[in-house]
Every structure is written in structure tokens, then in C-alpha cells.
Amino acid sequence: MAARATAAEAWELFDGLPTVRVDEITTGRWRGDEVGTGHPWDGLLVETGWYGKQFDSADSVQPLLFTGPDNEIFAVDPRRVPLFLAGKVPVRALRPVRGALGALRPLLRTRTPRARLRELEFRGKSSAAMIYDHLPIIDVFRRVDADTLLGVMDMRGLNEPYFFVLYRDR
């Protein structure tokens, strides 16, 4: 999968991919990466230590996993992430956050699921979608292959699409 694309190219790929059912992805941890489309958030999650997502069941999802400087993967409560800074602060200014994740872990960590999975119609197809519990965000997924998903973040107030890829941990 290309690491860079225009938003139009990413939409074309997304719309052409098959759907995925909730029960096909509720199998544990998925490593994430972004598709650079020129979105204001490009680089933000990756630079700050984003690892991916954890799907344990339709009602038990951790939408944000991060890796600390010690390589420990832990779930972060999305309400504790300052999303309002996205696109307003240069990505390079956020690089120190990754190094500080070890110290910030107790403040950011959650053990409570913070999202759920449901089938959702989006752009004419019904597919698995992750709905955040406390934020106006829905991540919609399409299947690239059995172990790869293309996702798009649908967030109230976000005018441009943010695309990402998830790879099933094996």
C-alpha cells in the first residue's frame, strides 16, 4: 500500500475496496500507520508514538494504543489527547511527546474500553466502523486483505479525510 496519495486517490482506493464485518476484525491488536495525503494531521500520530488499535469484541475496543520509550504498548484514553493541537502545531514540535510517554503514561493510560465496533453505512457500503465513546469520531474500515485494513477517520469539524492503515499483529 502506498504511504502517500492525494485525498482523491485515497478515496478512490477506499471506495473500491470490499467491506469488512465486525467479527472479522475483533481478534486483538492491530498496528497502525498513516496514509500521507497532505492532511493537517499527517505525521501527528506516528511522531507521538501511536501504535494502533485493540479490538477484543464489538463492545470492547481500545481506539488508541501508544508505545512508550521502553517499547511498552498501552491504551490511551482519547479524551486525554489534545486533539485541538492537531494541525495547529508543527509535527516536529510534538516529537518530544514520544520521549515523555513513559512519564505521561499514568495520566494517559486507560484499561476501560473507549470505543465499540458496529456495522455502518458509509459512502454507499455497510462495513465495520469504530465509534469512539466520548468524542465525535467514527473510524470506518475497508478490507485490503485478511490482515490489512484501510481506515478513514470521520470526525465532526474535520473537513478533510484522515486515512490510515491497520495491520493485524500475528
C-alpha positions in Angstrom: 0.0 0.0 0.0 1.3 3.4 -0.9 2.4 5.6 2.0 1.5 8.8 0.1 -1.5 9.6 -2.0 -3.8 12.5 -2.8 -7.1 12.5 -0.9 -8.8 11.8 -4.2 -6.6 8.8 -4.8 -7.2 7.5 -1.2 -10.9 7.9 -1.6 -10.8 6.0 -4.9 -8.9 3.2 -3.3 -11.2 3.2 -0.2 -14.4 3.2 -2.3 -13.1 0.3 -4.4 -12.2 -2.0 -1.5 -14.5 -4.7 -0.2 -16.2 -4.2 3.2 -15.2 -6.0 6.3 -17.5 -7.4 9.0 -17.1 -6.6 12.7 -16.5 -10.3 13.6 -13.6 -10.4 11.1 -11.5 -7.8 13.0 -12.3 -8.5 16.6 -9.1 -10.5 17.0 -6.8 -8.4 19.1 -4.1 -5.9 18.4 -3.6 -4.0 15.1 -0.5 -1.9 14.3 -1.3 1.4 12.6 0.3 3.6 10.0 -1.0 6.7 8.2 -1.5 7.4 4.5 0.0 10.8 3.9 -2.5 12.8 1.9 -1.4 16.3 2.9 -3.9 16.2 5.7 -3.1 18.7 8.6 -2.7 15.7 10.9 -0.1 13.9 8.7 2.7 12.7 10.9 1.0 13.6 14.2 0.0 10.2 15.5 3.1 8.4 14.2 5.5 11.0 15.6 3.9 10.9 19.1 4.2 7.1 19.4 0.9 5.8 18.1 1.0 2.0 17.8 -2.5 1.2 16.6 -5.8 -0.2 17.9 -7.0 -3.2 20.0 -10.3 -5.0 19.1 -11.3 -7.6 21.7 -15.0 -7.7 20.9 -17.7 -5.5 19.3 -18.1 -3.7 22.7 -14.5 -3.8 23.9 -12.2 -1.6 21.8 -9.2 0.5 22.6 -9.0 3.1 19.8 -5.6 4.4 20.7 -2.6 2.3 21.6 0.8 4.1 22.0 4.3 2.8 22.5 6.4 4.4 25.3 10.2 4.9 25.1 10.5 1.5 26.8 8.5 -0.1 23.9 5.6 -1.0 26.2 2.3 -0.8 24.4 -0.5 0.8 26.4 -4.0 2.1 25.8 -4.7 5.8 26.0 -7.9 7.5 26.9 -8.7 9.6 23.7 -10.3 12.3 25.9 -6.8 12.9 27.3 -5.2 13.5 23.9 -5.1 17.2 23.0 -6.6 16.8 19.5 -7.2 20.5 19.3 -3.5 20.9 18.7 -3.6 18.8 15.5 -2.9 20.9 12.5 -2.0 24.0 14.7 1.3 22.9 16.0 4.1 21.7 13.6 4.6 17.9 13.8 8.3 18.3 14.6 7.3 20.3 17.8 5.5 17.2 19.0 8.5 14.8 18.7 9.4 15.3 22.4 6.0 13.9 23.4 7.1 10.4 22.4 10.1 10.5 24.8 7.8 11.8 27.6 5.2 9.0 27.2 6.9 7.0 29.9 6.3 9.8 32.4 2.9 10.6 31.0 1.7 7.0 30.9 -0.1 7.1 34.3 -2.0 10.2 33.3 -3.0 8.9 29.8 -3.5 5.2 30.3 -6.9 3.5 30.4 -7.9 -0.1 31.0 -11.5 0.7 30.2 -12.6 0.2 26.6 -13.1 3.6 24.9 -14.9 2.6 21.7 -17.1 -0.1 20.1 -17.5 -1.6 16.7 -20.7 -1.6 14.6 -21.7 -2.1 11.0 -22.2 1.4 9.5 -23.2 2.5 6.0 -20.7 5.0 4.7 -20.2 6.1 1.1 -22.8 3.6 -0.1 -21.4 0.4 1.6 -22.0 -1.1 5.0 -18.8 -2.0 6.7 -17.2 -2.3 10.2 -16.8 1.1 11.9 -15.3 2.0 15.3 -17.3 4.6 17.2 -15.5 6.5 20.0 -17.4 6.6 23.3 -16.7 10.2 24.2 -15.6 12.0 21.1 -17.4 12.8 17.8 -15.2 10.3 15.8 -16.0 7.3 13.7 -13.3 5.3 12.0 -14.7 3.4 9.0 -12.8 0.3 7.7 -12.4 -1.5 4.3 -10.5 -4.7 3.7 -7.2 -4.6 1.8 -6.6 -8.3 2.6 -7.2 -10.6 5.5 -4.6 -8.9 7.7 -4.8 -5.3 6.4 -7.5 -2.6 6.7 -7.7 0.8 5.2 -9.5 3.2 7.6 -10.8 6.8 7.3 -11.5 9.0 10.3 -14.9 10.7 10.1 -14.8 13.4 12.8 -17.2 16.3 13.3 -15.5 19.5 12.3 -12.7 17.8 10.3 -13.2 19.0 6.8 -10.6 16.7 5.2 -10.3 12.9 5.4 -7.6 11.4 7.5 -6.6 8.0 6.1 -4.7 5.2 8.0 -3.8 1.6 7.6 -4.1 -1.2 10.2 -2.0 -4.4 10.1 -3.1 -7.3 12.2 -0.5 -8.3 14.8 0.4 -12.0 14.4 
